Amino acid sequence: MKELTVRHPQRIYHLIFTCLCLAVFLLTGCLPTDLASGEAPAPFTAQPTPTAGPTPTIEPTRPVYSPGELVDYIAQTGDTLPVLAEHFNTTVREIRQANTFIPLDATTMPPGMPMKIPIYYQPLWGSAYQIIHDSLYINGPAQRGFDSTTFVNQQPGWLKNFSEYASGQDRTGAQIVDLIALNHSVSPRLLLALLEYELGALTDPAMPAGLDGFPLGEVDLSTNGLYRQLNWAANALNNGYYGWRSGGLTALNLPGDLLERPDPWQNAATVALQHYFTLHHAEEEYRRAIGPEGFAATYAALFGDPWAVEAHIPGSLRQPDLRLPFLPGLPWAYTGGPHSAWGTGEPFAAIDFAPPSEESGCVLTEEYTTAVADGIVARTGPGILVLDLDGDSDEHTGWTIFYLHIAGEDRAPKGRKVQAGDLLGHPSCEGGLATGTHIHIARKYNGEWVLADSTLAFNMEGWVVRNGPVAYQGFLVRNGRQIIANTSSEQSSQIQAEAR
């Protein structure tokens, strides 16, 4: 329902910037279904930084700007120059010319930093009203300590009495929310607010009919029941959030075959909700849902000001040094370029590697995947291992590395401290749909999936990930050499880790 393409003067006072900073391999592919060390430096900062506060309820009217006209913009959490260029229909070069203080090696912009951006008008811009801060969309630091079960049980609504079989066991409504929030890394508060807005789950004691059908409107036999419907919703939200974050989402298809472009000043969380509400709501319902009396009001009634939060992504975030996730000596195959970290579509945060094997398909292997950095095993599950690089065992904070398709046998247990290169477990097909034994690996920072090809591109031993034309295609690039992702594990896809 959206246009989504993978690709992957005025002096400003009071700004101070400081730079810191030959085997045969198996056919393999994967699709997660049900499924960091140290604090990042801030090489440049901006002062003053506006404090968070509620968004004005009156929408500004956007004029028809002259080509290249400089407009005021305040950097938001996670902003990068290439993506801002996409939003404002301009170029990175032009943005840099208007903001010469930005260092050449800058990655993410410091939240709150005033900027001037050359804009090139496009028709059909949508609402400028911002619904919720990105840091309250992500299952990140702002969600630490939140207990969904306690919160739901304190409400009069039907959700506290609901249960359903989900992902291998019976779960309560709150447990379903927590499972989906964990898998997709979407805030449990946001998911609860969505269930309240759509179904009165927290305030209406009467359980609505049709919860075993398609209560959120996605009519598909694979999405029947509340668990699958909410799982679909979280996936749709992430397609909007990371589509805007990547610059690939340029338009929304509204009900009635209407086309709308997200306002260039929008934030990713608002676009995520706009995208979701385009899918199964009439135009009038859509307009209300994305306005101040819609979802934003529901969220505020349940959880307070949706803008009273600190930014979860700092300026000029840096990835820690990472190794390739396997032992040196034997070549592994790069079988999957950037593709979804969890679910389908965005975020394109994950890549795949397969061990050497004389057989194809889902076969047992004695090879191990290894820790890409020092850390602690923060979570394990069916096919899953999460390595926390800051050592606090909390996935909400810092850099974490998400591994999928790790066999249960010989897998490092939760709580084990490891060093870079230590054994974590065997590649397998466990934990999701897979056509061959491999590992799927992705990064998160403060709960946000970090796109594999971006200004913070996945970098392991100097091998930098680059997108291909479609999901699973792509490259690893280092010093002019290129490794091509290929599920048939041809020689051009083979790579060896460095001996240490």
Secondary structure by P-SEA (a helix, b strand, c coil): ccccccccccccccbbbbbccccccccccccccccccccccccccccccccccccccbbbbbcccccbbbbbbbbcccccaaaaaaaacccaaaaaaacccccccccccccccccccccccccccccccccccccccccccccccccaaaaaaaccccccccccccccccccaaaaaaaaaaaccccaaaaaaaaaaccccccccccccccccccccccccccccaaaaaaaaaaaaaaaaaaaaacccccccccccccccccccccaaaaaaaaaaaccccaaaaaaaaccccaaaaaaaccccccccccccccccccccccccccccbbbbccccccccccccccccbbbbbccccccccccccbbbbbccccccccccccbbbbbccccccccccbbbbbcccccccccccccccccccccccccccccccccbbbbbbccccccccccccccccccccbbbbbcccccccccccccbbbbbccccccccbbbbbcc
